[in-house]
Amino acid sequence: MNLSYWEIKSWLTNIDYTIVGSGIVGLNCALQLKKRFPKATILVLEKGMLPQGASTKNAGFACFGSLSEIIDDLKTHTKEEVFQLVKKRIDGLQVLRSTLGDTNINYQQLGGYELFSKTDDLFEKCYSKTDDINQLLYPLFNDEVFSFKTNAFGFENCHERLSFNQFEGQIDTGMMMNTLIQKVYDSGIKILNNITVEQFSEATNSVKVKTNAFECSTSKLLIATNGFASGLGISEVKPARAQVLITKPIQDLHIKGTFHLDQGYYYFRNIDNRILFGGGRNLDFKGEETTAFGQTERIQNELEHLLKSTILPNTTFEIDQRWSGIMGVGQQKKPVVKQLSNHVYCGVRLGGMGVAIGSLIGQELADLVHA
């Protein structure tokens, strides 16, 4: 890149902290570093025009796990581990709300629901374990989280009773990221977009960063690229593409809230009199283990089929847009927040819970750094 003296002097010289990724984690990390080190020079590098992975592409669920998800997690995690996972998500949502303000993210606590298929015994399993899960989570809420309600939404081909979570909410993802980016700019932190970090190498007192456009040195490097982390040598994270569609506005739309199906592999919500619907990764785990954005016919067809047969069975609708986001997942659901070497750190593997835990993970990543 043909950089001028001014550009190098003002943007790429004497950098104290360089953060890779301008999503929820990266920007919260930047804000926390600025809070801890007010005089520090902080640079955020983002490979997309906008935050590229999932921060501007998610469904905007302010959730911490459906009933069936939590029960399923208990198969591979201890009770204490599941309790701590849920606690981190709740704490993270509080950080998000307090950092940006409920009005600025259009936070609405409309409750969360889970639909159950008639063709398996998941409803019975969940119903029988509801008291156990409520007891496990009681210390976090001082109330029972999960109950059951009759299907008042006209859903078809599902059990007549829905699991209900009174504490689940939803946000406007675009408003959230707009507010967060503005807050970062107002703090004097620089963001450079369309910059891909290709590699980095560590020296005694610094890290040399090579991008698609320039090379620079930084005192500390913090990686917050989540689904793209394996490209920078962090093997504990695998990419997971999530495909989404949204309908055109539907007159007198009666569906309000956030909804989960099939152990959280499908999810939908209301927004601006539309239904936003995503999921289906479980139809092709291997195929969706990719950093390539896009849609597949198989998953899009299944999303449309479920819209017609289950969610909006007696309603005429049209699909308006389709997109995808890239999440970071792994063998365990616990995020990877650690120091990788003397001057390099990472906060990745959010497991599809970026809205809930991203703000907190960003702060934890910044707090790893010593002055």
C-alpha positions as CSV (number, residue, x, y, z in Angstrom):
1,M,0.0,0.0,0.0
2,N,1.2,3.5,-0.9
3,L,1.2,5.0,2.6
4,S,2.2,8.6,3.3
5,Y,4.4,9.9,6.1
6,W,1.2,11.2,7.8
7,E,-0.6,7.9,7.6
8,I,2.3,6.0,9.1
9,K,2.9,8.6,11.8
10,S,-0.7,9.0,12.9
11,W,-2.1,5.4,12.6
12,L,0.8,2.9,12.6
13,T,3.5,4.3,14.9
14,N,4.0,3.7,18.7
15,I,1.1,1.3,18.9
16,D,0.6,-0.1,22.4
17,Y,-2.2,-2.6,21.8
18,T,-3.4,-4.0,18.5
19,I,-6.7,-5.9,18.5
20,V,-7.5,-8.3,15.7
21,G,-11.3,-8.2,15.1
22,S,-13.8,-5.4,15.6
23,G,-16.7,-7.5,16.8
24,I,-18.3,-7.5,20.3
25,V,-15.2,-9.1,21.9
26,G,-12.6,-6.9,20.1
27,L,-14.4,-3.6,20.8
28,N,-15.1,-4.4,24.4
29,C,-11.5,-5.4,24.8
30,A,-10.5,-2.0,23.4
31,L,-12.8,-0.1,25.7
32,Q,-11.5,-2.0,28.8
33,L,-7.8,-1.4,27.7
34,K,-8.6,2.3,27.4
35,K,-10.2,2.3,30.8
36,R,-7.1,0.6,32.3
37,F,-4.5,2.6,30.3
38,P,-6.0,5.9,29.3
39,K,-2.9,7.2,27.6
40,A,-2.3,4.0,25.5
41,T,-2.5,4.0,21.7
42,I,-5.0,1.3,20.7
43,L,-5.5,0.1,17.1
44,V,-8.3,-2.3,16.0
45,L,-7.8,-4.2,12.7
46,E,-10.9,-5.5,11.0
47,K,-10.9,-7.6,7.8
48,G,-14.4,-6.7,6.7
49,M,-16.2,-3.5,5.8
50,L,-18.2,-4.1,9.0
51,P,-17.4,-6.6,11.8
52,Q,-16.9,-9.7,9.6
53,G,-17.8,-12.8,11.6
54,A,-21.1,-12.8,13.5
55,S,-21.3,-9.6,15.5
56,T,-23.5,-7.8,12.8
57,K,-25.0,-11.0,11.4
58,N,-26.5,-12.7,14.5
59,A,-30.2,-13.1,15.3
60,G,-30.1,-10.7,18.3
61,F,-31.0,-13.2,21.0
62,A,-30.3,-12.1,24.5
63,C,-30.4,-15.7,25.7
64,F,-28.4,-18.1,27.9
65,G,-29.6,-21.5,26.7
66,S,-32.9,-23.2,26.1
67,L,-34.2,-25.9,28.5
68,S,-33.1,-28.7,26.1
69,E,-29.7,-27.1,25.5
70,I,-28.9,-26.9,29.2
71,I,-30.1,-30.5,29.7
72,D,-27.9,-31.6,26.8
73,D,-24.9,-29.7,28.2
74,L,-25.2,-31.8,31.4
75,K,-24.2,-34.8,29.3
76,T,-20.7,-33.4,28.6
77,H,-20.3,-30.9,31.5
78,T,-20.6,-31.2,35.3
79,K,-23.4,-29.3,37.0
80,E,-21.0,-26.8,38.3
81,E,-19.6,-26.2,34.8
82,V,-23.1,-25.7,33.4
83,F,-24.0,-23.4,36.2
84,Q,-20.8,-21.3,35.5
85,L,-21.6,-21.3,31.7
86,V,-25.1,-19.9,32.4
87,K,-23.7,-17.5,35.0
88,K,-21.1,-16.1,32.5
89,R,-23.9,-15.6,29.9
90,I,-26.1,-13.7,32.4
91,D,-23.1,-11.6,33.6
92,G,-22.2,-10.9,30.0
93,L,-25.7,-9.7,29.1
94,Q,-25.5,-7.4,32.1
95,V,-22.2,-6.0,30.9
96,L,-23.7,-5.5,27.4
97,R,-26.7,-3.7,28.8
98,S,-24.9,-1.5,31.3
99,T,-22.1,-0.6,28.7
100,L,-24.5,0.5,25.9
101,G,-27.9,1.1,27.6
102,D,-31.1,-0.8,26.9
103,T,-32.5,1.9,24.7
104,N,-29.5,1.9,22.5
105,I,-29.7,-1.8,21.8
106,N,-33.6,-1.9,21.8
107,Y,-33.5,-4.6,24.6
108,Q,-36.9,-6.2,25.1
109,Q,-37.5,-9.0,27.6
110,L,-40.4,-10.7,25.8
111,G,-39.5,-14.2,27.1
112,G,-38.1,-17.2,25.2
113,Y,-39.9,-20.3,24.1
114,E,-38.9,-23.7,23.0
115,L,-41.0,-25.8,20.5
116,F,-40.9,-29.6,20.6
117,S,-41.4,-32.0,17.8
118,K,-44.2,-34.6,18.1
119,T,-41.9,-37.2,16.5
120,D,-39.5,-37.7,19.4
121,D,-39.5,-37.8,23.2
122,L,-37.6,-34.5,23.8
123,F,-40.7,-32.9,25.4
124,E,-41.0,-35.7,27.9
125,K,-37.3,-35.6,28.8
126,C,-37.3,-31.8,29.2
127,Y,-40.6,-31.8,31.2
128,S,-39.3,-34.4,33.6
129,K,-36.1,-32.5,34.3
130,T,-37.5,-29.0,34.5
131,D,-37.5,-28.9,38.3
132,D,-33.9,-30.1,38.4
133,I,-32.8,-27.3,36.0
134,N,-34.8,-24.7,37.9
135,Q,-33.2,-25.8,41.1
136,L,-29.7,-25.6,39.5
137,L,-30.3,-22.1,38.2
138,Y,-32.3,-20.7,41.2
139,P,-29.3,-19.1,42.9
140,L,-28.8,-17.0,39.7
141,F,-32.3,-15.6,39.5
142,N,-34.0,-16.2,42.9
143,D,-36.9,-17.5,40.8
144,E,-37.9,-20.4,38.6
145,V,-36.6,-19.9,35.1
146,F,-38.5,-22.4,33.1
147,S,-42.2,-23.2,33.0
148,F,-44.6,-24.5,30.3
149,K,-47.3,-22.6,28.3
150,T,-49.9,-23.7,25.9
151,N,-49.2,-23.0,22.2
152,A,-51.0,-19.6,21.7
153,F,-49.1,-18.7,18.5
154,G,-50.7,-21.1,16.1
155,F,-47.6,-23.3,15.5
156,E,-48.3,-26.6,13.9
157,N,-46.6,-30.0,13.8
158,C,-45.2,-29.5,17.3
159,H,-46.2,-30.4,20.8
160,E,-49.2,-28.4,22.2
161,R,-47.1,-27.1,25.1
162,L,-44.0,-24.9,24.9
163,S,-41.2,-24.4,27.3
164,F,-41.1,-20.8,28.5
165,N,-38.1,-18.8,29.9
166,Q,-39.3,-15.6,31.5
167,F,-35.8,-14.1,31.6
168,E,-34.9,-14.3,27.9
169,G,-34.8,-11.1,25.8
170,Q,-34.0,-9.8,22.4
171,I,-31.9,-6.9,21.0
172,D,-31.5,-5.0,17.7
173,T,-28.0,-6.2,16.5
174,G,-27.4,-3.3,14.2
175,M,-28.2,-0.7,16.9
176,M,-25.9,-2.6,19.3
177,M,-22.9,-2.6,17.0
178,N,-23.5,1.0,15.9
179,T,-23.6,2.2,19.5
180,L,-20.5,0.1,20.4
181,I,-18.5,1.3,17.4
182,Q,-19.4,5.0,18.2
183,K,-18.4,4.5,21.8
184,V,-15.0,3.1,20.7
185,Y,-14.4,6.1,18.4
186,D,-15.4,8.5,21.1
187,S,-12.8,6.9,23.4
188,G,-10.0,7.8,20.9
189,I,-9.5,4.3,19.7
190,K,-8.7,3.8,16.0
191,I,-10.4,1.1,13.8
192,L,-9.0,0.2,10.4
193,N,-11.4,-1.8,8.2
194,N,-10.7,-4.1,5.2
195,I,-7.4,-5.1,6.9
196,T,-6.6,-8.8,7.1
197,V,-3.9,-9.9,9.5
198,E,-1.9,-12.6,7.6
199,Q,0.7,-13.4,10.1
200,F,2.6,-12.1,13.2
201,S,6.0,-12.7,14.7
202,E,7.2,-12.0,18.2
203,A,10.3,-10.0,19.1
204,T,11.8,-9.4,22.6
205,N,9.6,-6.4,23.4
206,S,7.0,-6.3,20.6
207,V,5.0,-8.1,18.0
208,K,5.5,-7.5,14.2
209,V,2.1,-7.7,12.4
210,K,1.9,-8.4,8.7
211,T,-1.4,-7.5,7.0
212,N,-2.7,-7.5,3.4
213,A,-1.9,-3.7,3.3
214,F,1.0,-2.9,5.6
215,E,3.3,-4.1,8.3
216,C,3.5,-2.6,11.8
217,S,4.8,-3.2,15.3
218,T,2.8,-3.3,18.5
219,S,3.7,-3.8,22.1
220,K,0.8,-6.3,22.6
221,L,-1.4,-8.3,20.2
222,L,-4.9,-9.4,21.2
223,I,-6.8,-11.8,18.9
224,A,-10.6,-11.6,19.0
225,T,-11.5,-13.2,15.7
226,N,-13.6,-16.0,17.1
227,G,-14.7,-18.1,14.1
228,F,-11.6,-17.2,12.2
229,A,-9.1,-17.9,15.0
230,S,-7.8,-21.1,13.5
231,G,-6.4,-19.0,10.6
232,L,-4.1,-17.4,13.2
233,G,-3.0,-20.7,14.7
234,I,-5.5,-21.2,17.5
235,S,-6.4,-24.8,17.0
236,E,-9.1,-25.1,19.8
237,V,-11.6,-23.2,17.6
238,K,-13.5,-24.4,14.6
239,P,-15.6,-22.2,12.4
240,A,-19.3,-22.8,12.3
241,R,-21.5,-21.1,9.7
242,A,-25.0,-20.1,10.6
243,Q,-27.5,-19.5,7.8
244,V,-30.3,-17.0,8.3
245,L,-33.3,-15.6,6.4
246,I,-35.9,-12.9,7.1
247,T,-39.4,-12.5,5.7
248,K,-40.9,-9.3,4.3
249,P,-43.2,-7.5,6.8
250,I,-46.3,-9.6,7.7
251,Q,-49.5,-7.8,8.6
252,D,-50.8,-8.4,12.1
253,L,-47.9,-10.6,13.0
254,H,-48.9,-12.2,16.3
255,I,-45.5,-13.9,17.1
256,K,-43.5,-12.0,19.7
257,G,-40.5,-13.3,21.6
258,T,-37.5,-15.5,20.9
259,F,-38.0,-19.1,19.9
260,H,-35.9,-22.3,19.9
261,L,-36.4,-25.6,18.1
262,D,-34.4,-28.8,18.0
263,Q,-32.1,-28.2,21.0
264,G,-31.4,-24.7,19.7
265,Y,-30.2,-25.7,16.3
266,Y,-33.1,-23.6,14.9
267,Y,-34.1,-20.3,16.2
268,F,-36.6,-17.5,15.2
269,R,-37.9,-14.2,16.5
270,N,-40.0,-11.2,15.6
271,I,-38.4,-8.0,14.3
272,D,-40.1,-5.1,12.6
273,N,-43.2,-7.2,11.9
274,R,-41.0,-9.8,10.2
275,I,-39.8,-13.3,11.2
276,L,-36.1,-13.8,11.3
277,F,-35.2,-17.5,11.2
278,G,-31.9,-19.2,11.3
279,G,-30.2,-22.5,11.9
280,G,-30.0,-26.0,10.3
281,R,-26.2,-26.4,10.9
282,N,-27.0,-29.9,12.3
283,L,-28.1,-31.0,8.8
284,D,-24.5,-30.8,7.6
285,F,-22.0,-30.2,10.4
286,K,-19.0,-30.8,8.2
287,G,-20.2,-28.7,5.4
288,E,-21.0,-25.8,7.7
289,E,-17.5,-26.0,9.3
290,T,-16.3,-23.2,7.0
291,T,-15.2,-19.6,7.0
292,A,-16.9,-19.0,3.7
293,F,-20.1,-16.9,3.8
294,G,-23.0,-18.1,1.7
295,Q,-26.1,-20.3,1.7
296,T,-26.8,-23.9,0.8
297,E,-29.9,-25.2,-0.9
298,R,-30.4,-28.0,1.6
299,I,-30.5,-25.8,4.7
300,Q,-32.4,-22.9,3.0
301,N,-35.1,-25.3,1.8
302,E,-35.4,-26.8,5.3
303,L,-35.8,-23.3,6.8
304,E,-38.5,-22.4,4.3
305,H,-40.2,-25.8,4.9
306,L,-40.3,-25.2,8.7
307,L,-41.6,-21.7,8.2
308,K,-44.5,-23.0,6.1
309,S,-45.3,-26.2,8.0
310,T,-44.7,-25.1,11.6
311,I,-44.1,-21.4,12.3
312,L,-46.4,-19.6,9.8
313,P,-48.6,-22.5,8.6
314,N,-51.7,-20.4,7.8
315,T,-49.9,-17.1,6.8
316,T,-48.8,-15.9,3.4
317,F,-45.2,-14.7,3.5
318,E,-42.3,-13.9,1.3
319,I,-38.5,-14.2,1.9
320,D,-36.8,-10.8,1.8
321,Q,-33.1,-11.5,2.6
322,R,-30.7,-14.3,3.3
323,W,-27.3,-14.2,4.8
324,S,-24.8,-16.1,7.0
325,G,-22.5,-15.5,9.9
326,I,-19.4,-17.4,11.1
327,M,-19.3,-18.5,14.7
328,G,-16.5,-20.1,16.7
329,V,-17.1,-23.5,18.4
330,G,-15.1,-26.4,19.9
331,Q,-15.2,-29.5,22.0
332,Q,-16.1,-27.5,25.1
333,K,-18.4,-24.6,25.4
334,K,-16.1,-22.6,27.7
335,P,-14.5,-19.7,25.8
336,V,-10.7,-19.7,25.2
337,V,-9.3,-16.6,27.0
338,K,-5.6,-16.9,27.5
339,Q,-2.1,-15.7,27.0
340,L,-0.5,-17.4,24.0
341,S,3.0,-16.1,24.4
342,N,4.9,-13.2,26.0
343,H,3.0,-10.5,24.1
344,V,0.1,-12.3,22.4
345,Y,-3.3,-13.0,23.9
346,C,-6.7,-14.4,22.6
347,G,-10.4,-14.3,23.5
348,V,-12.2,-16.7,21.2
349,R,-14.6,-19.7,20.9
350,L,-17.9,-18.1,22.0
351,G,-19.9,-21.1,20.9
352,G,-22.8,-19.2,19.3
353,M,-23.3,-17.1,22.5
354,G,-21.5,-14.0,21.3
355,V,-24.3,-11.6,22.2
356,A,-24.5,-13.0,25.7
357,I,-20.8,-13.3,26.6
358,G,-19.0,-11.2,24.1
359,S,-18.8,-8.1,26.2
360,L,-17.6,-10.0,29.2
361,I,-15.0,-12.0,27.2
362,G,-13.7,-8.7,25.7
363,Q,-13.1,-7.3,29.2
364,E,-11.5,-10.6,30.4
365,L,-9.2,-10.5,27.4
366,A,-8.1,-7.0,28.2
367,D,-7.6,-7.9,31.9
368,L,-5.0,-10.6,30.9
369,V,-2.6,-7.8,29.9
370,H,-0.1,-6.5,32.4
371,A,1.0,-2.9,32.3
